[in-house]
Amino acid sequence: MFRALVVDRDTPPTLRDVDDDFLPKADVTIAIEYSSVNFKDGLALSQNGGGVVRTFPLVPGIDLVGTVEHSADPVFAVGERVILNGDGIGEKYFGGLAERARVRSDALVALPDGLTAERAAAIGTAGFTAMIAVLALERNGVVPGSGEILVTGAAGGVGSIAIALLAGRGYTVVASSGRAETEGAYLRGLGATTVIDRSEFSEAGKPLQKQRWAGAIDSVGSSTLANVLAQTSYGGTVVACGLAQGADLPTTVMPFILRSVTLTGANSVEAPAALRKQAWAALANELDGELLDSMTTTIGLSDVIATGAQILAGSIRGRTVVDVRC
Ligand SMILES: NC(=O)c1ccc[n+]([C@@H]2O[C@H](COP(=O)([O-])OP(=O)(O)OC[C@H]3O[C@@H](n4cnc5c(N)ncnc54)[C@H](OP(=O)(O)O)[C@@H]3O)[C@@H](O)[C@H]2O)c1
């Protein structure tokens, strides 16, 4: 028997003791050590799976880190430590908020040398997304000398790791947060040179505003993203990766046709294997372990439901790791 969080239709999520027959058939069985709590996990744990859960019952959790117990894929050996982010786990396949999982091997990544399992979970989907967003900026020509880079949703998981990664690569980072007063010191500690209040972006604004940003990583969407686009300098790039404010985008064509602004995206769920390997190698190499620890809180499986509600309320700072064995 092992413990699993289970989301079912029309009933609140529960922590249950289940056996291996509860798990669907798949290539690789993993003894999970750590998962994490992302915004999407908060949605999955809300009423009827919050539009995230596609099939019931489901074990939520879009991240897992653990040890291979059984493998039908020769690429992954028994005893190997692996990471899985997205690829449908916690949405249409059973996810990481349990002591055991059976998963498809397509998106598994071997735990990079030098990275502990707990730190890999602290990075999780949030950090993986932050890294693929940084790579997207650079693919579009943004370099450390280009000018200021804005990170919205700064005190959240994606935002915190994006700041640390950008600052580590030598960018000048401006953090936008609804908690500028209380979390200003935290955000500067991650590497932001300036912290601004997110209220500057939250209401509808003019289609073109004073040019300021060479690039931006936005996990907020809606009017915030529209204002960011309106303030992006000629030739700049904005990476949309989230919708904490809303999924709408009330913008015009003006930033694109008059300032050659590029709006691109980052999708962690369907990222191809090569991009996963590239991003994880860079994360293991670049992210300062102690800085990562300073933005991370660790909880046990029984604390996850309450934490899911807090992340939807925007009150979680940085990253929350789940030690599923506690
Ligand atoms: N594209 C992908 O593959 C991908 C991967 C991971 C996450 N995401 C998305 O990215 C977003 C962030 O995820 P996360 O796990 O980092 O969540 P998170 O830790 O909750 O961070 C979200 C942050 O957004 C800000 N925020 C919350 N509500 C807001 C509002 N109404 N208006 C403006 N800002 C608001 C808050 O930061 P401040 O308090 O600092 O303002 C909050 O901490 C979510 O929408 C998530 O679904 C997408």
The ligand as an SDF file (V2000), in Angstrom:
LIG
                    3D

 48 52  0  0  0  0  0  0  0  0999 V2000
    3.4030   27.8130  -19.7910 N   0  0  0  0  0  0  0  0  0  0  0  0
    3.7060   26.8490  -18.9410 C   0  0  0  0  0  0  0  0  0  0  0  0
    4.1280   25.7660  -19.3000 O   0  0  0  0  0  0  0  0  0  0  0  0
    3.5650   27.1440  -17.4840 C   0  0  0  0  0  0  0  0  0  0  0  0
    4.3620   26.4760  -16.5520 C   0  0  0  0  0  0  0  0  0  0  0  0
    4.2760   26.8510  -15.2010 C   0  0  0  0  0  0  0  0  0  0  0  0
    3.3590   27.8330  -14.8250 C   0  0  0  0  0  0  0  0  0  0  0  0
    2.5600   28.3880  -15.7600 N   0  0  0  0  0  0  0  0  0  0  0  0
    1.6120   29.4290  -15.3970 C   0  0  0  0  0  0  0  0  0  0  0  0
    2.3620   30.5260  -14.9130 O   0  0  0  0  0  0  0  0  0  0  0  0
    1.6370   31.1830  -13.8810 C   0  0  0  0  0  0  0  0  0  0  0  0
    2.4900   31.2160  -12.6320 C   0  0  0  0  0  0  0  0  0  0  0  0
    2.6790   29.8980  -12.1330 O   0  0  0  0  0  0  0  0  0  0  0  0
    3.4180   29.6900  -10.7380 P   0  0  0  0  0  0  0  0  0  0  0  0
    3.4170   28.2320  -10.4790 O   0  0  0  0  0  0  0  0  0  0  0  0
    4.6600   30.4830  -10.7200 O   0  0  0  0  0  0  0  0  0  0  0  0
    2.3300   30.3640   -9.7650 O   0  0  0  0  0  0  0  0  0  0  0  0
    2.5450   31.2330   -8.4580 P   0  0  0  0  0  0  0  0  0  0  0  0
    3.7010   30.7250   -7.6960 O   0  0  0  0  0  0  0  0  0  0  0  0
    1.2240   31.3460   -7.7990 O   0  0  0  0  0  0  0  0  0  0  0  0
    2.9410   32.6650   -9.0480 O   0  0  0  0  0  0  0  0  0  0  0  0
    2.0140   33.5070   -9.6630 C   0  0  0  0  0  0  0  0  0  0  0  0
    2.2910   34.9460   -9.2430 C   0  0  0  0  0  0  0  0  0  0  0  0
    1.5020   35.7950  -10.0670 O   0  0  0  0  0  0  0  0  0  0  0  0
    1.1540   36.9620   -9.3190 C   0  0  0  0  0  0  0  0  0  0  0  0
   -0.3120   37.1010   -9.3480 N   0  0  0  0  0  0  0  0  0  0  0  0
   -1.2240   36.2850   -8.7650 C   0  0  0  0  0  0  0  0  0  0  0  0
   -2.4740   36.7310   -9.0000 N   0  0  0  0  0  0  0  0  0  0  0  0
   -2.3380   37.8460   -9.7490 C   0  0  0  0  0  0  0  0  0  0  0  0
   -3.2600   38.7910  -10.2940 C   0  0  0  0  0  0  0  0  0  0  0  0
   -4.5880   38.6460  -10.1280 N   0  0  0  0  0  0  0  0  0  0  0  0
   -2.7720   39.8090  -11.0010 N   0  0  0  0  0  0  0  0  0  0  0  0
   -1.4350   39.9680  -11.1820 C   0  0  0  0  0  0  0  0  0  0  0  0
   -0.5190   39.1290  -10.6710 N   0  0  0  0  0  0  0  0  0  0  0  0
   -0.9610   38.0820   -9.9730 C   0  0  0  0  0  0  0  0  0  0  0  0
    1.6890   36.7600   -7.8890 C   0  0  0  0  0  0  0  0  0  0  0  0
    2.9830   37.3570   -7.8280 O   0  0  0  0  0  0  0  0  0  0  0  0
    3.2260   38.7240   -7.0260 P   0  0  0  0  0  0  0  0  0  0  0  0
    2.6330   38.5340   -5.6670 O   0  0  0  0  0  0  0  0  0  0  0  0
    4.7090   38.8730   -7.0100 O   0  0  0  0  0  0  0  0  0  0  0  0
    2.5230   39.8020   -7.8120 O   0  0  0  0  0  0  0  0  0  0  0  0
    1.8580   35.2500   -7.8130 C   0  0  0  0  0  0  0  0  0  0  0  0
    2.8240   34.8940   -6.8670 O   0  0  0  0  0  0  0  0  0  0  0  0
    0.3270   30.4030  -13.7290 C   0  0  0  0  0  0  0  0  0  0  0  0
   -0.6670   30.9970  -14.5090 O   0  0  0  0  0  0  0  0  0  0  0  0
    0.6740   29.0340  -14.2850 C   0  0  0  0  0  0  0  0  0  0  0  0
   -0.4460   28.3360  -14.7350 O   0  0  0  0  0  0  0  0  0  0  0  0
    2.6500   28.0670  -17.0740 C   0  0  0  0  0  0  0  0  0  0  0  0
  1  2  1  0
  2  3  2  0
  2  4  1  0
  4  5  1  0
  4 48  2  0
  5  6  2  0
  6  7  1  0
  7  8  2  0
  8  9  1  0
  8 48  1  0
  9 10  1  0
  9 46  1  0
 10 11  1  0
 11 12  1  0
 11 44  1  0
 12 13  1  0
 13 14  1  0
 14 15  2  0
 14 16  1  0
 14 17  1  0
 17 18  1  0
 18 19  2  0
 18 20  1  0
 18 21  1  0
 21 22  1  0
 22 23  1  0
 23 24  1  0
 23 42  1  0
 24 25  1  0
 25 26  1  0
 25 36  1  0
 26 27  1  0
 26 35  1  0
 27 28  2  0
 28 29  1  0
 29 30  1  0
 29 35  2  0
 30 31  1  0
 30 32  2  0
 32 33  1  0
 33 34  2  0
 34 35  1  0
 36 37  1  0
 36 42  1  0
 37 38  1  0
 38 39  2  0
 38 40  1  0
 38 41  1  0
 42 43  1  0
 44 45  1  0
 44 46  1  0
 46 47  1  0
M  CHG  2   8   1  16  -1
M  END
$$$$
